[in-house]
Amino acid sequence: MKLEDFVVYNLAMDLGDVVYNLVIAWSIFDKDTIGKQLVRSTDSIAANLSEGMGRYHYKDRKNFCYYSRGSLFETKTWLQKAKNRNLIDEVTFVKIMEDVVLIGVKLNNYIKTIGPH
């Protein structure tokens, strides 16, 4: 499979862009505290998926998917903190969380397919 055809990777890339474009408009303080952490965790979802794709052994690939899932959960936390601190509104929060949930479902389904067949 080519990385460009990997659906969950493409969804994670899109989410990273959405989050980056949201955070870039925040104040310097908010960018430096929550913003950097949110962008890093979100970008890490796709980065770990791509690194896993580049690994030879299926166990390595699966481990990087687990790292990606961990970053997805971290992203949920930073999004909740951003909402709690009024950095994102309810509508934006709900939309982004829908994307996060979709990525989680697709990532879990992908993880189930990895292994000797």
DSSP file (Angstrom, degrees, kcal/mol; ACC not computed):
  #  RESIDUE AA STRUCTURE BP1 BP2  ACC     N-H-->O    O-->H-N    N-H-->O    O-->H-N    TCO  KAPPA ALPHA  PHI   PSI    X-CA   Y-CA   Z-CA
    1    1 A M              0   0    0      0, 0.0     2,-0.3     0, 0.0     5,-0.0   0.000 360.0 360.0 360.0 137.3    0.0    0.0    0.0
    2    2 A K    >   -     0   0    0      1,-0.1     3,-1.3     3,-0.0     4,-0.4  -0.620 360.0-125.5 -83.8 146.6    1.2    3.5   -0.8
    3    3 A L  G >  S+     0   0    0     -2,-0.3     3,-1.4     1,-0.3     7,-0.2   0.867 110.7  60.3 -57.7 -37.6    1.2    6.1    1.9
    4    4 A E  G 3  S+     0   0    0      1,-0.3    -1,-0.3     5,-0.1     6,-0.0   0.725 105.3  48.9 -64.8 -21.7   -0.9    8.4   -0.3
    5    5 A D  G <  S+     0   0    0     -3,-1.3     2,-0.9     4,-0.0    -1,-0.3   0.426  81.4 110.6 -96.3  -0.4   -3.7    5.7   -0.5
    6    6 A F    <>  -     0   0    0     -3,-1.4     4,-2.2    -4,-0.4     5,-0.2  -0.663  53.9-162.3 -82.7 104.2   -3.7    5.2    3.3
    7    7 A V  H  > S+     0   0    0     -2,-0.9     4,-2.4     1,-0.2     5,-0.2   0.899  85.4  47.8 -59.2 -49.5   -7.1    6.6    4.4
    8    8 A V  H  > S+     0   0    0      1,-0.2     4,-2.2     2,-0.2    -1,-0.2   0.869 111.3  52.8 -64.8 -34.5   -6.5    7.0    8.1
    9    9 A Y  H  > S+     0   0    0      2,-0.2     4,-2.5     1,-0.2    -1,-0.2   0.936 109.7  48.2 -62.5 -46.5   -3.1    8.7    7.3
   10   10 A N  H  X S+     0   0    0     -4,-2.2     4,-2.3     1,-0.2    -2,-0.2   0.882 110.9  50.6 -63.8 -38.4   -4.8   11.2    5.0
   11   11 A L  H  X S+     0   0    0     -4,-2.4     4,-2.4     2,-0.2    -1,-0.2   0.908 111.2  49.0 -63.5 -41.3   -7.5   11.9    7.6
   12   12 A A  H  X S+     0   0    0     -4,-2.2     4,-2.3     2,-0.2    34,-0.2   0.884 109.6  51.9 -66.6 -38.3   -4.8   12.5   10.2
   13   13 A M  H  X S+     0   0    0     -4,-2.5     4,-1.8     2,-0.2    -2,-0.2   0.928 110.7  48.2 -62.1 -44.6   -2.9   14.8    7.8
   14   14 A D  H  X S+     0   0    0     -4,-2.3     4,-2.3     1,-0.2    -2,-0.2   0.908 110.1  51.6 -62.6 -42.2   -6.1   16.9    7.3
   15   15 A L  H  X S+     0   0    0     -4,-2.4     4,-2.7     1,-0.2     5,-0.2   0.903 106.5  54.8 -61.7 -40.9   -6.7   17.1   11.0
   16   16 A G  H  X S+     0   0    0     -4,-2.3     4,-2.5    26,-0.2    -1,-0.2   0.899 109.0  47.7 -58.4 -41.4   -3.2   18.3   11.5
   17   17 A D  H  X S+     0   0    0     -4,-1.8     4,-2.5     2,-0.2    -1,-0.2   0.903 110.8  50.9 -67.0 -41.3   -3.8   21.1    9.0
   18   18 A V  H  X S+     0   0    0     -4,-2.3     4,-1.4     2,-0.2    -2,-0.2   0.939 113.7  44.7 -60.5 -47.5   -7.1   22.1   10.6
   19   19 A V  H  X S+     0   0    0     -4,-2.7     4,-2.8     2,-0.2     5,-0.2   0.920 112.5  51.2 -65.5 -44.3   -5.6   22.3   14.1
   20   20 A Y  H  X S+     0   0    0     -4,-2.5     4,-2.4     1,-0.2    -1,-0.2   0.932 110.1  49.3 -58.7 -46.5   -2.5   24.2   12.9
   21   21 A N  H  < S+     0   0    0     -4,-2.5     4,-0.3     1,-0.2    -1,-0.2   0.784 113.0  48.6 -66.4 -26.5   -4.7   26.8   11.1
   22   22 A L  H >< S+     0   0    0     -4,-1.4     3,-0.9    -5,-0.2    -2,-0.2   0.929 113.9  44.2 -73.7 -48.5   -6.8   27.1   14.3
   23   23 A V  H >< S+     0   0    0     -4,-2.8     3,-2.3     1,-0.2    -2,-0.2   0.824  98.5  71.4 -68.9 -33.4   -3.8   27.6   16.6
   24   24 A I  T 3< S+     0   0    0     -4,-2.4    -1,-0.2     1,-0.3    -2,-0.1   0.751  96.0  54.5 -58.7 -23.7   -1.9   30.0   14.4
   25   25 A A  T <  S+     0   0    0     -3,-0.9    -1,-0.3    -4,-0.3    -2,-0.2   0.517  89.0 102.9 -88.4  -5.2   -4.5   32.7   15.2
   26   26 A W  S <  S-     0   0    0     -3,-2.3    61,-0.0    -4,-0.2    -3,-0.0  -0.233  82.4 -89.2 -75.0 166.1   -4.1   32.4   19.0
   27   27 A S     >  -     0   0    0      1,-0.1     4,-2.6     4,-0.0     5,-0.2  -0.229  41.2-104.9 -66.4 163.6   -2.1   34.8   21.2
   28   28 A I  H  > S+     0   0    0      1,-0.2     4,-2.4     2,-0.2     5,-0.2   0.912 121.3  50.0 -58.8 -44.1    1.6   34.2   21.8
   29   29 A F  H  > S+     0   0    0      1,-0.2     4,-1.7     2,-0.2    -1,-0.2   0.938 112.2  46.2 -61.3 -47.7    0.9   32.9   25.3
   30   30 A D  H  >>S+     0   0    0      1,-0.2     5,-3.0     2,-0.2     4,-0.7   0.876 113.2  49.8 -66.0 -37.2   -1.8   30.5   24.2
   31   31 A K  I  <>S+     0   0    0     -4,-2.6     5,-2.5     1,-0.2    -1,-0.2   0.910 111.8  49.2 -63.0 -41.6    0.3   29.2   21.3
   32   32 A D  I  <5S+     0   0    0     -4,-2.4    -2,-0.2    -5,-0.2    -1,-0.2   0.767 121.6  31.8 -73.5 -25.7    3.2   28.7   23.6
   33   33 A T  I  X5S+     0   0    0     -4,-1.7     4,-0.7    -5,-0.2    -3,-0.2   0.885 139.2   2.0 -95.6 -77.9    1.3   26.8   26.3
   34   34 A I  I  X5S+     0   0    0     -4,-0.7     4,-2.7    -5,-0.2     5,-0.2   0.879 123.7  64.1 -79.9 -40.0   -1.6   24.7   24.8
   35   35 A G  I  ><S+     0   0    0     -5,-3.0     4,-2.7     1,-0.2     5,-0.2   0.899 102.2  45.4 -57.1 -50.1   -1.0   25.5   21.1
   36   36 A K  H  ><S+     0   0    0     -5,-2.5     4,-2.6    -6,-0.2    -1,-0.2   0.911 115.2  48.6 -62.2 -41.4    2.4   23.9   20.6
   37   37 A Q  H  X S+     0   0    0     -4,-0.7     4,-2.5    -6,-0.2     5,-0.2   0.907 112.4  48.6 -64.9 -41.5    1.3   20.8   22.5
   38   38 A L  H  X S+     0   0    0     -4,-2.7     4,-2.3     2,-0.2     5,-0.2   0.931 113.5  45.9 -64.7 -46.4   -1.9   20.5   20.5
   39   39 A V  H  X S+     0   0    0     -4,-2.7     4,-2.8    -5,-0.2     5,-0.2   0.921 114.0  49.4 -63.6 -43.5   -0.2   20.9   17.2
   40   40 A R  H  X S+     0   0    0     -4,-2.6     4,-1.9    -5,-0.2    -2,-0.2   0.929 112.7  45.8 -63.4 -45.4    2.6   18.4   18.1
   41   41 A S  H  X S+     0   0    0     -4,-2.5     4,-0.8    -5,-0.2    34,-0.2   0.909 115.4  47.2 -66.1 -39.7    0.2   15.7   19.3
   42   42 A T  H >X S+     0   0    0     -4,-2.3     3,-0.9    -5,-0.2     4,-0.8   0.929 113.1  47.6 -67.1 -45.1   -2.0   16.1   16.3
   43   43 A D  H 3X S+     0   0    0     -4,-2.8     4,-2.1     1,-0.2    -1,-0.2   0.822 104.1  63.5 -64.2 -29.7    0.9   16.0   13.8
   44   44 A S  H 3X S+     0   0    0     -4,-1.9     4,-2.4    -5,-0.2     5,-0.3   0.753  90.3  67.2 -67.9 -24.3    2.3   13.0   15.6
   45   45 A I  H <X S+     0   0    0     -3,-0.9     4,-1.4    -4,-0.8    -1,-0.2   0.976 110.6  32.8 -59.6 -55.4   -0.8   11.0   14.7
   46   46 A A  H  X S+     0   0    0     -4,-0.8     4,-2.5   -34,-0.2     5,-0.2   0.874 116.0  58.3 -69.7 -37.5    0.1   11.0   11.0
   47   47 A A  H  X S+     0   0    0     -4,-2.1     4,-2.2     1,-0.2    -1,-0.2   0.908 107.5  46.2 -61.9 -42.4    3.9   11.0   11.6
   48   48 A N  H  X S+     0   0    0     -4,-2.4     4,-2.4     2,-0.2    -1,-0.2   0.870 110.9  53.1 -69.3 -35.1    3.7    7.7   13.5
   49   49 A L  H  X S+     0   0    0     -4,-1.4     4,-1.9    -5,-0.3    -2,-0.2   0.926 111.2  46.1 -63.2 -43.4    1.5    6.1   10.9
   50   50 A S  H  X S+     0   0    0     -4,-2.5     4,-1.2     2,-0.2    -2,-0.2   0.894 111.9  50.7 -68.4 -37.9    3.9    7.0    8.2
   51   51 A E  H  < S+     0   0    0     -4,-2.2     3,-0.4    -5,-0.2     4,-0.3   0.915 109.7  51.2 -64.8 -40.7    6.9    5.8   10.2
   52   52 A G  H >< S+     0   0    0     -4,-2.4     3,-1.3     1,-0.2    -1,-0.2   0.875 104.7  56.7 -62.0 -37.6    5.1    2.5   10.8
   53   53 A M  H 3< S+     0   0    0     -4,-1.9    -1,-0.2     1,-0.3    -2,-0.2   0.809 103.9  55.2 -62.9 -28.7    4.4    2.1    7.1
   54   54 A G  T 3< S+     0   0    0     -4,-1.2    -1,-0.3    -3,-0.4     2,-0.2   0.508  88.8  98.3 -84.1  -3.8    8.2    2.4    6.5
   55   55 A R    <   -     0   0    0     -3,-1.3     6,-0.0    -4,-0.3    -3,-0.0  -0.589  65.7-145.5 -86.9 148.4    9.0   -0.5    8.9
   56   56 A Y  S    S+     0   0    0     -2,-0.2     2,-0.3     4,-0.0    -1,-0.1   0.915  76.6  65.6 -79.3 -44.9    9.6   -3.9    7.5
   57   57 A H  S  > S-     0   0    0      1,-0.1     4,-2.0     4,-0.0     3,-0.5  -0.593  76.3-134.0 -90.1 141.0    8.1   -6.1   10.3
   58   58 A Y  H  > S+     0   0    0     -2,-0.3     4,-2.5     1,-0.2     5,-0.2   0.803 105.4  59.9 -61.5 -29.8    4.4   -6.1   11.1
   59   59 A K  H  > S+     0   0    0      2,-0.2     4,-2.3     1,-0.2    -1,-0.2   0.900 105.9  47.6 -66.6 -38.9    5.1   -5.9   14.8
   60   60 A D  H  > S+     0   0    0     -3,-0.5     4,-2.4     2,-0.2    -2,-0.2   0.927 111.2  51.5 -63.2 -44.9    7.0   -2.6   14.3
   61   61 A R  H  X S+     0   0    0     -4,-2.0     4,-1.5     1,-0.2    -2,-0.2   0.912 110.9  47.9 -58.5 -43.5    4.1   -1.3   12.1
   62   62 A K  H  X S+     0   0    0     -4,-2.5     4,-2.0     1,-0.2    -1,-0.2   0.909 108.9  53.8 -65.8 -42.1    1.6   -2.2   14.8
   63   63 A N  H  X S+     0   0    0     -4,-2.3     4,-2.1     1,-0.2    -1,-0.2   0.913 107.6  50.3 -59.2 -42.8    3.7   -0.5   17.6
   64   64 A F  H  X S+     0   0    0     -4,-2.4     4,-2.1     1,-0.2    -1,-0.2   0.821 107.1  54.9 -67.5 -28.5    3.8    2.7   15.6
   65   65 A C  H  X S+     0   0    0     -4,-1.5     4,-2.3    -5,-0.2    -1,-0.2   0.877 106.6  51.2 -67.5 -37.0    0.0    2.5   15.2
   66   66 A Y  H  X S+     0   0    0     -4,-2.0     4,-2.2     2,-0.2    -2,-0.2   0.898 109.1  50.3 -65.6 -39.3   -0.2    2.3   19.0
   67   67 A Y  H  X S+     0   0    0     -4,-2.1     4,-2.2     2,-0.2    -2,-0.2   0.912 110.0  51.4 -62.2 -41.0    2.0    5.4   19.3
   68   68 A S  H  X S+     0   0    0     -4,-2.1     4,-2.0     1,-0.2    -2,-0.2   0.907 108.8  50.3 -61.8 -42.2   -0.4    7.1   16.8
   69   69 A R  H  X S+     0   0    0     -4,-2.3     4,-2.1     1,-0.2    -1,-0.2   0.882 108.0  53.5 -65.0 -37.6   -3.4    6.1   18.9
   70   70 A G  H  X S+     0   0    0     -4,-2.2     4,-2.3     1,-0.2    -1,-0.2   0.911 108.6  49.3 -61.6 -41.6   -1.7    7.5   22.0
   71   71 A S  H  X S+     0   0    0     -4,-2.2     4,-2.4     2,-0.2    -2,-0.2   0.851 107.2  55.9 -65.1 -34.6   -1.1   10.8   20.2
   72   72 A L  H  X S+     0   0    0     -4,-2.0     4,-1.7     2,-0.2    -1,-0.2   0.915 109.0  46.1 -63.1 -43.3   -4.8   10.8   19.2
   73   73 A F  H  X S+     0   0    0     -4,-2.1     4,-1.6     2,-0.2    -2,-0.2   0.889 111.0  52.3 -67.1 -38.7   -5.8   10.5   22.8
   74   74 A E  H  X S+     0   0    0     -4,-2.3     4,-2.2     1,-0.2    -2,-0.2   0.910 106.0  55.3 -61.6 -40.7   -3.4   13.2   23.8
   75   75 A T  H  X S+     0   0    0     -4,-2.4     4,-2.5     1,-0.2    -1,-0.2   0.895 103.1  55.6 -58.6 -41.1   -5.0   15.4   21.1
   76   76 A K  H  X S+     0   0    0     -4,-1.7     4,-2.2     1,-0.2    -1,-0.2   0.911 107.7  49.5 -57.8 -42.5   -8.4   14.9   22.7
   77   77 A T  H  X S+     0   0    0     -4,-1.6     4,-2.4     2,-0.2    -2,-0.2   0.939 111.6  46.7 -63.4 -47.9   -7.0   16.2   26.0
   78   78 A W  H  X S+     0   0    0     -4,-2.2     4,-2.4     1,-0.2    -1,-0.2   0.866 111.5  52.3 -65.1 -35.6   -5.5   19.3   24.5
   79   79 A L  H  X S+     0   0    0     -4,-2.5     4,-2.4    -5,-0.2    -1,-0.2   0.915 109.5  49.2 -64.7 -41.7   -8.7   20.0   22.5
   80   80 A Q  H  X S+     0   0    0     -4,-2.2     4,-2.9    -5,-0.2    -2,-0.2   0.913 111.3  49.3 -63.5 -42.0  -10.7   19.7   25.7
   81   81 A K  H  X S+     0   0    0     -4,-2.4     4,-1.8     2,-0.2    -2,-0.2   0.915 110.1  51.4 -62.3 -42.2   -8.3   22.1   27.5
   82   82 A A  H  <>S+     0   0    0     -4,-2.4     5,-3.2     1,-0.2     6,-0.9   0.902 112.8  45.4 -62.3 -40.8   -8.5   24.6   24.6
   83   83 A K  H ><5S+     0   0    0     -4,-2.4     3,-1.9     4,-0.2    -2,-0.2   0.929 110.8  52.9 -66.9 -44.8  -12.3   24.5   24.8
   84   84 A N  H 3<5S+     0   0    0     -4,-2.9    -1,-0.2     1,-0.3    -2,-0.2   0.817 111.1  47.4 -60.7 -30.4  -12.3   24.8   28.6
   85   85 A R  T 3<5S-     0   0    0     -4,-1.8    -1,-0.3    -5,-0.2    -2,-0.2   0.191 117.5-112.9 -98.2  15.3  -10.1   27.9   28.3
   86   86 A N  T < 5S+     0   0    0     -3,-1.9    -3,-0.2     2,-0.2    -2,-0.1   0.789  80.9 125.6  60.8  33.1  -12.3   29.4   25.6
   87   87 A L  S   <S+     0   0    0     -5,-3.2     2,-0.4     1,-0.2    -4,-0.2   0.702  77.7  29.9 -89.6 -23.6   -9.7   29.1   22.8
   88   88 A I  S    S-     0   0    0     -6,-0.9    -1,-0.2    -9,-0.1    -2,-0.2  -0.991  85.9-124.1-132.4 145.8  -12.1   27.2   20.6
   89   89 A D     >  -     0   0    0     -2,-0.4     4,-2.6    -3,-0.1     5,-0.2  -0.318  30.8-102.4 -83.3 170.2  -15.9   27.5   20.5
   90   90 A E  H  > S+     0   0    0      1,-0.2     4,-2.8     2,-0.2     5,-0.2   0.887 119.1  51.8 -60.2 -43.9  -18.3   24.6   21.0
   91   91 A V  H  > S+     0   0    0      2,-0.2     4,-2.2     1,-0.2    -1,-0.2   0.927 113.1  44.5 -62.8 -45.6  -19.1   24.2   17.3
   92   92 A T  H  > S+     0   0    0      2,-0.2     4,-2.6     1,-0.2     5,-0.2   0.916 113.2  51.9 -63.8 -43.8  -15.4   24.0   16.3
   93   93 A F  H  X S+     0   0    0     -4,-2.6     4,-2.7     1,-0.2    -2,-0.2   0.935 110.6  47.4 -57.8 -49.2  -14.7   21.6   19.2
   94   94 A V  H  X S+     0   0    0     -4,-2.8     4,-2.0     1,-0.2    -1,-0.2   0.915 112.5  49.4 -61.6 -44.5  -17.6   19.3   18.2
   95   95 A K  H  X S+     0   0    0     -4,-2.2     4,-1.6    -5,-0.2    -1,-0.2   0.938 113.7  44.8 -61.8 -47.6  -16.5   19.2   14.6
   96   96 A I  H  X S+     0   0    0     -4,-2.6     4,-2.3     1,-0.2    -1,-0.2   0.904 111.7  52.9 -65.4 -40.4  -12.8   18.5   15.4
   97   97 A M  H  X S+     0   0    0     -4,-2.7     4,-2.6    -5,-0.2    -1,-0.2   0.850 104.6  56.2 -65.5 -32.7  -13.8   15.8   17.9
   98   98 A E  H  X S+     0   0    0     -4,-2.0     4,-2.2     2,-0.2    -1,-0.2   0.912 108.9  47.2 -61.6 -41.2  -16.0   14.1   15.3
   99   99 A D  H  X S+     0   0    0     -4,-1.6     4,-2.5     2,-0.2    -2,-0.2   0.899 110.8  51.7 -65.1 -40.6  -12.9   13.9   13.1
  100  100 A V  H  X S+     0   0    0     -4,-2.3     4,-2.4     2,-0.2    -2,-0.2   0.921 110.2  48.6 -61.7 -44.9  -10.8   12.6   16.0
  101  101 A V  H  X S+     0   0    0     -4,-2.6     4,-2.4     2,-0.2    -2,-0.2   0.921 110.8  50.7 -62.8 -44.2  -13.4    9.9   16.7
  102  102 A L  H  X S+     0   0    0     -4,-2.2     4,-2.5     1,-0.2     5,-0.2   0.923 110.6  48.8 -59.5 -45.4  -13.5    8.9   13.0
  103  103 A I  H  X S+     0   0    0     -4,-2.5     4,-2.9     1,-0.2    -1,-0.2   0.911 110.0  53.0 -60.8 -42.0   -9.7    8.6   12.9
  104  104 A G  H  X S+     0   0    0     -4,-2.4     4,-2.5     2,-0.2    -2,-0.2   0.912 109.9  47.0 -60.1 -44.4   -9.8    6.5   16.1
  105  105 A V  H  X S+     0   0    0     -4,-2.4     4,-2.3     2,-0.2    -2,-0.2   0.941 115.7  44.7 -63.0 -48.2  -12.3    4.1   14.6
  106  106 A K  H  X S+     0   0    0     -4,-2.5     4,-2.2     1,-0.2    -2,-0.2   0.879 113.3  50.9 -65.8 -37.7  -10.4    3.7   11.4
  107  107 A L  H  X S+     0   0    0     -4,-2.9     4,-2.6    -5,-0.2    -1,-0.2   0.924 110.5  48.4 -66.3 -44.2   -7.1    3.4   13.2
  108  108 A N  H  X S+     0   0    0     -4,-2.5     4,-1.7    -5,-0.2    -2,-0.2   0.900 111.5  50.3 -62.6 -40.2   -8.4    0.7   15.5
  109  109 A N  H  X S+     0   0    0     -4,-2.3     4,-0.7     1,-0.2    -1,-0.2   0.898 111.1  49.1 -63.9 -39.9   -9.8   -1.2   12.5
  110  110 A Y  H >X S+     0   0    0     -4,-2.2     3,-1.3     1,-0.2     4,-0.7   0.922 106.6  55.4 -64.6 -44.0   -6.5   -0.9   10.7
  111  111 A I  H >< S+     0   0    0     -4,-2.6     3,-1.1     1,-0.3    -1,-0.2   0.882 102.0  58.4 -56.8 -39.0   -4.6   -2.2   13.8
  112  112 A K  H 3< S+     0   0    0     -4,-1.7    -1,-0.3     1,-0.2    -2,-0.2   0.751 103.7  52.9 -63.4 -23.3   -6.8   -5.3   13.7
  113  113 A T  H << S+     0   0    0     -3,-1.3     2,-0.4    -4,-0.7    -1,-0.2   0.606  86.9  99.5 -87.8 -11.3   -5.6   -6.1   10.2
  114  114 A I    <<  +     0   0    0     -3,-1.1    -3,-0.0    -4,-0.7    -4,-0.0  -0.608  61.3  57.5 -83.1 128.6   -1.9   -6.0   11.0
  115  115 A G  S    S-     0   0    0     -2,-0.4     2,-0.2   -53,-0.0    -3,-0.0  -0.816  93.9 -35.7 145.1 178.6   -0.2   -9.3   11.5
  116  116 A P              0   0    0      0, 0.0    -2,-0.0     0, 0.0     0, 0.0  -0.474 360.0 360.0 -69.4 136.9    0.6  -12.6    9.9
  117  117 A H              0   0    0     -2,-0.2    -3,-0.0     0, 0.0    -4,-0.0   0.377 360.0 360.0-120.6 360.0   -2.3  -13.8    7.8
